[in-house]
Amino acid sequence: MSTSLYPLASLAQIEKTPSREDGIPEELELDLRAFGCKLIHEAGILLRQKQVAVATAQILFQRFWYVTSMKQFGIGDIGMGALYLASKLEECPVRMRDLINVYDLLLQRTAHKLKHPAGTSSSGVPCPEFKYVPMSYFGNTFYDLKDALVVAEMQILKRLGFNVHVVLPYGTLVNYLRLLGLTEREDVSSKAWGYLNDARVSAFPFLLGLSLQTPVYALYAVPTIVSAAILLATRQLGISLPSTPDSCWWELFDADWEDVWSVAGYIMRLYRERNPDDQARVLGLVSKKGVRLWLEDHAPTHTHV
């Protein structure tokens, strides 16, 4: 990680993440990152947590996977630890028991979706609706999740070198729209804001949000990310901005065009269609055990002549 105001992944970390070193394909890693952020988002809603804490947790979650492999830790455990840590950092702490209860519900629902992916059985009979079964506080599940939460928080702090400073882009977006004379266009503001954080439509049925579910906050500076959000919003609304060689609007914000275009690509990637097999694969890899079993099943075979 870099040593700037907020850490960004190095070129070596980007080209070969620890998960890819362990044999996890890039597309699968990105999908698992996005699903982990989705769980953080849903947990934040159920806990009525402040959006700033949820956003901070998602960024810490993304940074973590540039220094650690998904073979070592499950995305569910690290997501839970990231939200617990971010709630402390943003001074809106949550009770450990409440967070564990919420994640237990989300993990049970994930298991239900994995078991009944299409909503109907092969014979056409509707599958049973999901019903949450509360855990026993004297059983193993609660204490296993509690231990996983404590370990996850500790590992995030340790592996990020206690550098958990996060800069969120919302104030920057307002300032940039003002400079471009777009503050009167509420549609531009809302769409750009949505691309940064809370867009409601995705080709992945169980994904909510956009840029916070991509790794861009661990890869690019905030001005570049905000410029990409403005680019997507204005293009979607058919609004022209100066883009001639001698007056490019993104240069006002010290953003490089290739980086802006790359961030836009990361965001729009979440809109691509995924088949049910891809969705089921992600649902089955929430834990490190699931990832390790998948790696064993997909290990390259060596033939001897």
N, C-alpha and C positions, 0 to 999 in steps of 0.2 A: 504494500500500500504506500501511496505517496505521503509526504509530510506537509502538505499544504494546509490551508484553513480547515478543509474537510478532506479526509483521505479518499483517494481514487485508486482503482486497481492499476497495477503496472502492466506494461505491454506483455511481459512474460506470463503474468497471471491471466490476462485476457486470452492469449493464444492457447494456453493449456491450463485449464483449471484443475484443481486436485481431483474433482469428480471425473473429468475426462481422462486424467492420468490413470484412474482406476477402471476405465472401460465404459463409462456411462456416455452415450452419444450426446452431442451438443443439443439436438432438438429435445431429447428427453429431459436433459438437465434444465433447459429453459422452461419446459412445461411443469416440472416439479417445483421450480422456483416460483412460478406464477401461482400454482395451486397452494403452495405454502403461504404466499401473501394473501390469497383468497381466504384461507382459514383465519389468518390474523384479522382481516377485515371483518369477517363474520363474528369472530369472538369480540371484537371491539364494539360492534353493534349490540350484541346481546348483553355486554357489560355496561353499555351506555358510556363508553369511554370517550374521552375527547379525541377529535380527529387528529390533532397534532401528535398525540401519543401513538395512535395507530400508524400514521405515516412514518414516524420515527422508527417504530418497530419494523416496518416493512423494509426500510432502508438498511437498518442494521442486519436484518435477515439476509438481504442481498449481498451485503459486504462479506458476511461470514463465509459464504460459499466460494469466495476467491482465495480463502486461506485454509479451507477444510473440505474434505470429500463427503458426499452424501452416503458413502459407504460406512463412515464412522459415526454419523449422527442422523437421526430421522428428521425430516422436514417438520413433522408435527411437534416434536420435542423442542427443536430450535425456535420454531415460530412462537410457541408458548413462552419460552425463555426470553425471546426478544420483546414480546409484548409486556411481560412482567418488568423487564429492565427499563424499557421506554417509559412505562408508567411512572417509575421512580424518577427518571431523568426529567420528565415534564411536570413533575410535582403533582401528579394525580394518581397516586398509587391505588392498586386494586388488592383485595384480599386474596391470598394464595388459594384458599379453598374455593372462592368464586371462580377464579380463573381455571382451576382444575375441573370444576363441575362443567363449565362451558366447553372446555376442550374435550372432555369425556363425551358430551353430547355430540359435538361435531365429529369426533372419531367414530362414534356409533353410527351416525348418519352416513358417514363415508362408507363404512362396512356394509350398511344396508343397500346403498346405491351400487356397490360392487357386486353384491349378491343378486340384486334385482335391477340390472342396468336399463332394461327396456320398459319397466313398469308392468309388464305382463309375462306370464310364464310361456314356455314353448307350446303349451296346449291352448293358449289364448285366454287363460283365466287370469284376471287382474291379480297382481301381487299384493300382499298385505301392505298397508300404510306403515310408515315408520313410526314407531312408538319408543320413546326414550325410557330406558330402564335405569333409574338412579342407582349409583353404586353404593355399596355399604362402606361407611367410614371406618369399619373395623376389618374390611377385607383387604386383599392385596392390591386391587386396582388403584385405590386412592393413594396408598403409600408408594406404589410404583410410579404413578404420575407425579407425585410430590418430589420424589427423588430425581426423576427426569427433569423437572422444572428447575430444581436447584443446580443440578449439573449443567443444564443448558445455559442458564444465566452466567454461571462461573466460566464456562468455556467461551462464551461470546466475549466476555471481558478479557479473558486471557489471550485468546487468539487474535483479537483486534488490538491488543496492546493497550487496553483501557482507553483507546482513542475512539470515543463514541459520540463525538460532536457531529451534529446533523444540521444542515442548512436547508430549510424548506423553501419552495419556489414561489409561494403565493404573493408575497409583497413585491417580488421582482416582476411578476406578471403584470400587476397593476401599474407599476412604474413604466414598463415597456409599452403597454397599451396607451398610456397617457402620452408618451413621446411620439407614438405613431398616430395620434389623433383618433383612436378607436374606442375611447372610454364611453362615448355616447351610444355605441353599438352594443346593446346588451347581449345580442346573439353571439357576437364575437367573444365577449368576455366569458359567457357561460360555456361555450364550446371549448375555448382554450383552457378554462379551468377544468372542464371535464376531461380533456386529454391529459392534464397533469395529474388528476386524482380520481375522479368519480364518474367516468363515463358509464352508462348503464347498459350498453349493448355490446355483446361479444359473441363470436362464433363458438366459443366454448360455453355450453349452457351453465356450467357451474363456476364461471369466472366473472367477477365483478371488478370494475376499475381497470385502468390501463397502465399509465406510465409507472405507477407505484408497484405494479406487478411485473415490471421488466427490470433488468439490471442497470438501466441507464443512470440512476442516481449514484451508482458505484463506479461508473465509467466516465461520465462527462460532467463538466462544470454546470452550475445552475443556469447561467446565461444561455448556454447551448440548448439545454432542455426546454427552457421557456421559449426560445426562438422556434424550436421545432413545434411546440404546441400552437404558437401563433401561426406558423406556416400551415399546419393542417387545418386550423379553424378558418383562416382566410381563404384557402383554396376550396374548402368545402362550401363556403358561402359565396364564392365567386368574387372576392374582393381583391383588387390589384394593389400591390405594394411596390415601391421603387426597387427594381432589380437589374438595372443596367450596370455595366462594368464599373462606371464611375460613381454610382450611387446605389449600392446594395443595402437594403434596410437592416439586414442581420449584422453588417459590419459596424453599425452603431453600437452594438452590444458585444463587440469583440468575439463574435462567434464565427467559426469557420464553416463554409457551406457544406463541405463533405461530412463534418460532424453533425450538423443540423439534419442533413438528409439521413444519416445513419440512425439518429435518435428517432426520427419519424418512421423509419423502417421497423425499428424495435416495437414501437407502439402499434403500428398497423398490423404487425405480425399476429397480434392477439385476435384479429378479426378473421384469420384464415379458418377455413372449415376443417374440422377434425372428425374422423370416423369414430364409431363407438368403441372400436378396439383400442384406439389411442387414449380415449377417455378412461376406459376400464384399466388400462395399464398404469396411468397416473394414479388412479384411486387405490391401486394395489401396492403402491410404492411409498406410502406415507411414512412408514417406519424403516429403520435401517435394516431390520430383518428382511423386509420385503425387497429392499434394494439388493441385499447380498444374495438372496435366492435368485433374483432376476439375473444378476451377474454370473452366478454359477450356471444357470440355464443357457446363457448366451455367451459363455466363454468360448474363445476361438479354439477350434480343434486342430491339432497338428498331425499331419499325416506323414508317416515315415516311408520312404521309398526303399 
